[in-house]
Amino acid sequence: MSSDEESPISQAVYDQLATSYDDITTSAVREQYEWPAVQSLLPSLDGIHVLDAACGNGFYTERIVECGATAVGVDASPEMLSHAQERFADDDRVEVNQADLTDGLPCLEDDAFDLVLCQLALEHIEAWEAVFAGFNRILMPGGQVVVSTSHPVRDYIEAEYPVREQILAEEASYPEIEQVDRDWGDEDSECVVPFYRRPLAGMFDPALNNGFVVEQVVEPVVTDAFSEATPKFATVLRDGPPLFICVRYLKPR
């Protein structure tokens, strides 16, 4: 991405978070809530080639190759990538590149990957058509895409009804794709992260329009480990809509 091109909307904040990002990836909501749902959708990773799309600092890329895969990690944040490059400096199983998912991934070859893994990144992108066009191009026939992203139902409820202070919205229109930012900061400083909420169809149409079929949908459930780590939050999620939705798409042969 050249310096005169417009940066992805969330790049600056992820550059800011890069130094402490392991605190997020190792949090209970990721490790005991989101990751088990994602893991249930993954094929056997032994011997396959995986694109970790929006790899961040490489935390989950490392987990992928530990299961026997080779991997390429791409991310729009140069600060995140510097941490990923340091993580894999002596590991020839992993290649790391800077890339904006909406640019079609020109740094990657056609039909080169068995699997694309994209965790909690698409909610920062307004239009998904170009993203799935790129995924289709770089995947082999029979390849799969596993995505986790914000759940449309919870996103709408939290934007329309102010139940969490960090959701920066006054109202929502369910059929629309709308920017609804979130403040991940604390009492001393704000950290506003750009997000987009969308209807359920907005999750599936961009993939279907680019030749994918939907194989499976998983909504995370409250695990015992998550409940022990964050009992109050677990109670909210046990009775209400989940934070995330996870989908496996297939590129037919």
Backbone torsions as a table, in degrees:
resi	resn	phi	psi	omega
1	MET	NA	120.8	-177.9
2	SER	-75.2	160.0	-174.3
3	SER	-67.4	-22.2	-178.2
4	ASP	-88.4	-3.5	176.6
5	GLU	-84.3	151.2	179.3
6	GLU	-70.3	131.9	-178.5
7	SER	-74.4	150.9	174.0
8	PRO	-54.8	147.9	-169.1
9	ILE	-60.5	-28.7	-176.8
10	SER	-102.7	4.1	-174.0
11	GLN	-60.4	-45.9	-175.1
12	ALA	-60.7	-42.1	-177.4
13	VAL	-71.6	-33.9	177.1
14	TYR	-73.1	-30.9	169.9
15	ASP	-58.7	-41.7	-179.3
16	GLN	-65.5	-35.7	-175.8
17	LEU	-85.4	-8.7	-167.5
18	ALA	-57.1	-41.2	-175.2
19	THR	-63.6	-34.9	-176.0
20	SER	-110.3	19.6	-171.0
21	TYR	-68.0	-24.7	176.3
22	ASP	-60.2	-27.7	177.2
23	ASP	-63.9	-29.6	177.9
24	ILE	-81.1	-47.5	-176.7
25	THR	-67.4	-25.0	178.9
26	THR	-96.2	4.2	-180.0
27	SER	-68.5	160.6	-178.1
28	ALA	-61.6	-36.9	-177.0
29	VAL	-67.2	-25.9	175.4
30	ARG	-86.5	-52.9	-170.3
31	GLU	-77.3	-37.2	-176.4
32	GLN	-105.0	-0.3	-177.5
33	TYR	-127.2	-60.5	-178.5
34	GLU	-74.7	-47.8	-173.6
35	TRP	-61.2	-43.0	177.7
36	PRO	-57.4	-36.3	177.9
37	ALA	-68.3	-43.9	177.5
38	VAL	-61.9	-46.8	-177.6
39	GLN	-58.9	-34.4	-179.6
40	SER	-66.6	-18.2	-179.1
41	LEU	-96.6	-10.4	-175.5
42	LEU	-78.7	141.8	170.9
43	PRO	-76.0	179.3	170.5
44	SER	-60.0	130.4	-176.4
45	LEU	-91.6	-8.6	-175.5
46	ASP	-65.7	118.8	173.6
47	GLY	82.9	4.6	-179.5
48	ILE	-103.2	165.9	-179.2
49	HIS	-109.3	124.4	-169.1
50	VAL	-121.5	136.6	167.5
51	LEU	-97.7	119.8	171.9
52	ASP	-93.8	98.7	-173.0
53	ALA	-87.0	117.3	-169.2
54	ALA	69.6	62.8	-171.7
55	CYS	-77.4	-13.1	-177.7
56	GLY	61.2	-132.3	-178.5
57	ASN	-87.0	7.0	175.5
58	GLY	89.5	10.5	-177.2
59	PHE	-57.5	-50.8	-178.9
60	TYR	-81.3	-23.9	172.5
61	THR	-59.2	-42.5	178.4
62	GLU	-61.8	-39.5	178.5
63	ARG	-64.8	-37.1	179.0
64	ILE	-62.5	-49.2	-176.4
65	VAL	-72.5	-25.6	174.9
66	GLU	-64.7	-20.5	177.5
67	CYS	-92.3	7.8	172.9
68	GLY	105.0	2.0	180.0
69	ALA	-88.9	164.6	160.3
70	THR	-103.8	156.8	-171.6
71	ALA	-148.5	151.8	166.6
72	VAL	-118.8	129.7	175.4
73	GLY	-108.5	132.6	175.2
74	VAL	-125.7	146.7	177.8
75	ASP	-157.0	151.7	179.2
76	ALA	-83.1	-17.6	-175.1
77	SER	-89.3	114.0	178.5
78	PRO	-64.0	-30.7	178.7
79	GLU	-69.2	-42.6	175.0
80	MET	-60.1	-44.6	-177.3
81	LEU	-64.4	-32.8	178.3
82	SER	-62.8	-36.4	176.5
83	HIS	-71.2	-38.6	177.5
84	ALA	-65.2	-41.9	178.9
85	GLN	-62.7	-38.9	176.7
86	GLU	-65.8	-39.6	-179.8
87	ARG	-61.7	-37.7	-173.7
88	PHE	-109.8	22.2	-176.2
89	ALA	-56.6	-33.9	-177.2
90	ASP	-114.2	23.3	-176.0
91	ASP	-121.7	104.9	-177.4
92	ASP	-79.8	4.0	175.7
93	ARG	-81.3	-11.5	-172.0
94	VAL	-128.3	133.7	171.2
95	GLU	-116.9	141.2	-177.1
96	VAL	-125.1	132.6	-179.9
97	ASN	-136.2	149.4	171.5
98	GLN	-85.6	130.1	-179.1
99	ALA	-160.4	143.8	171.8
100	ASP	-94.5	124.1	-175.7
101	LEU	-61.0	-22.6	-178.2
102	THR	-83.1	-3.8	-178.6
103	ASP	-92.7	3.2	177.2
104	GLY	85.9	4.3	175.7
105	LEU	56.2	53.3	-178.5
106	PRO	-63.9	-16.0	178.3
107	CYS	-75.4	-7.8	-175.7
108	LEU	-114.5	147.5	-176.9
109	GLU	-81.8	159.5	175.7
110	ASP	-65.5	147.0	170.5
111	ASP	51.9	40.5	-171.6
112	ALA	-103.2	-14.0	-170.3
113	PHE	-124.8	148.8	174.0
114	ASP	-88.5	-28.5	-172.2
115	LEU	-148.7	139.6	167.1
116	VAL	-113.3	128.0	174.4
117	LEU	-112.7	125.0	-177.5
118	CYS	-136.2	100.4	-174.6
119	GLN	-103.1	122.5	170.1
120	LEU	47.9	49.0	177.7
121	ALA	-125.3	-35.2	-173.6
122	LEU	-66.5	-21.4	178.5
123	GLU	-68.5	-10.9	175.5
124	HIS	-93.0	2.8	-175.7
125	ILE	-118.0	128.9	-177.4
126	GLU	-72.3	-50.0	-175.3
127	ALA	-112.4	124.0	-174.7
128	TRP	-96.7	-8.7	-174.5
129	GLU	-56.5	-48.9	-178.0
130	ALA	-66.1	-31.7	179.0
131	VAL	-63.6	-49.4	-178.2
132	PHE	-72.9	-27.0	173.0
133	ALA	-63.0	-42.5	177.3
134	GLY	-65.3	-42.9	178.1
135	PHE	-60.6	-42.0	-179.9
136	ASN	-62.3	-41.0	-177.5
137	ARG	-65.6	-41.7	-173.1
138	ILE	-86.6	-11.8	179.6
139	LEU	-85.5	142.7	169.3
140	MET	-68.0	152.8	170.1
141	PRO	-55.3	134.7	-174.7
142	GLY	88.3	-2.1	178.6
143	GLY	-75.1	163.6	-175.1
144	GLN	-127.4	153.2	172.1
145	VAL	-119.9	127.0	175.0
146	VAL	-114.5	121.0	-174.6
147	VAL	-122.5	138.7	162.5
148	SER	-120.1	141.4	-178.4
149	THR	-156.7	173.6	179.2
150	SER	-61.1	143.5	-178.5
151	HIS	-79.9	126.0	-177.1
152	PRO	-57.7	-35.5	-178.1
153	VAL	-68.9	-49.9	179.6
154	ARG	-65.2	-39.0	178.5
155	ASP	-58.1	-43.0	-179.4
156	TYR	-66.7	-46.8	-178.3
157	ILE	-59.6	-44.0	-175.7
158	GLU	-73.4	-25.4	176.2
159	ALA	-80.8	-37.0	-176.9
160	GLU	-81.3	-36.3	-178.2
161	TYR	-121.1	115.2	-171.4
162	PRO	-72.1	81.4	-178.5
163	VAL	-95.5	-18.6	176.8
164	ARG	-128.6	128.1	-174.0
165	GLU	-62.0	-28.4	-174.7
166	GLN	-78.5	-7.1	176.7
167	ILE	-83.6	114.0	-172.5
168	LEU	-95.0	79.2	179.5
169	ALA	-153.8	150.5	177.7
170	GLU	-104.4	-23.1	179.6
171	GLU	-164.9	171.7	179.4
172	ALA	-146.0	151.3	171.9
173	SER	-117.4	109.7	-169.4
174	TYR	-53.8	-42.8	-175.4
175	PRO	-69.5	-12.8	-173.3
176	GLU	-93.6	157.9	166.2
177	ILE	-94.6	116.7	-171.6
178	GLU	-130.5	144.2	174.7
179	GLN	-78.8	123.4	178.6
180	VAL	-132.7	96.4	-175.7
181	ASP	-75.4	162.4	178.1
182	ARG	-131.6	144.0	178.4
183	ASP	-101.0	108.2	179.2
184	TRP	-92.0	10.4	-177.6
185	GLY	-81.1	-169.7	179.7
186	ASP	-125.8	-165.1	-177.6
187	GLU	-64.5	-25.8	-175.6
188	ASP	-89.9	-28.0	-177.1
189	SER	-155.4	147.3	177.0
190	GLU	-93.7	155.4	176.3
191	CYS	-143.1	88.1	-173.8
192	VAL	-84.5	121.5	-177.8
193	VAL	-109.4	122.8	179.5
194	PRO	-71.3	131.5	176.4
195	PHE	-131.9	155.9	169.9
196	TYR	-120.9	133.0	171.3
197	ARG	-101.8	151.5	-175.9
198	ARG	-149.8	160.2	175.7
199	PRO	-72.4	167.8	-178.3
200	LEU	-58.5	-41.8	178.9
201	ALA	-60.0	-31.3	179.4
202	GLY	-67.0	-15.4	174.8
203	MET	-81.5	-31.1	-171.2
204	PHE	-102.3	-36.5	-174.4
205	ASP	-58.3	-43.5	-179.8
206	PRO	-60.8	-34.7	177.4
207	ALA	-73.4	-46.6	-179.7
208	LEU	-61.8	-38.9	179.8
209	ASN	-68.0	-16.6	178.1
210	ASN	-107.3	22.1	170.2
211	GLY	91.0	3.1	178.8
212	PHE	-86.1	158.1	167.9
213	VAL	-118.1	153.0	179.2
214	VAL	-89.1	120.1	-180.0
215	GLU	-90.6	-43.1	-174.9
216	GLN	-159.2	146.2	175.8
217	VAL	-123.9	132.5	179.0
218	VAL	-128.7	132.0	171.4
219	GLU	-104.8	126.2	-178.7
220	PRO	-57.7	146.4	176.5
221	VAL	-117.9	159.2	179.3
222	VAL	-74.0	113.7	177.5
223	THR	-85.1	163.3	176.9
224	ASP	-59.7	-40.1	-178.8
225	ALA	-64.9	-40.3	178.6
226	PHE	-67.0	-41.1	179.9
227	SER	-62.8	-38.9	178.4
228	GLU	-68.6	-36.8	-176.9
229	ALA	-75.5	-38.5	-176.7
230	THR	-139.4	73.7	-172.5
231	PRO	-60.1	-37.9	-179.1
232	LYS	-68.3	-46.1	179.2
233	PHE	-65.3	-38.2	179.3
234	ALA	-61.3	-37.9	178.7
235	THR	-62.8	-42.7	178.5
236	VAL	-62.1	-44.7	-176.2
237	LEU	-76.1	-26.4	-179.8
238	ARG	-66.6	-35.2	-175.5
239	ASP	-101.5	-11.5	-177.1
240	GLY	-117.1	-177.3	178.1
241	PRO	-65.6	149.8	-177.4
242	PRO	-70.0	161.6	176.2
243	LEU	-69.7	-36.4	-171.0
244	PHE	-126.9	165.7	170.1
245	ILE	-134.3	140.8	-176.4
246	CYS	-123.0	134.3	-173.7
247	VAL	-133.9	140.5	170.1
248	ARG	-111.5	121.5	177.7
249	TYR	-106.2	150.8	-179.8
250	LEU	-122.0	135.0	169.0
251	LYS	-92.0	108.3	-174.2
252	PRO	-61.1	153.3	177.3
253	ARG	-73.1	NA	NA
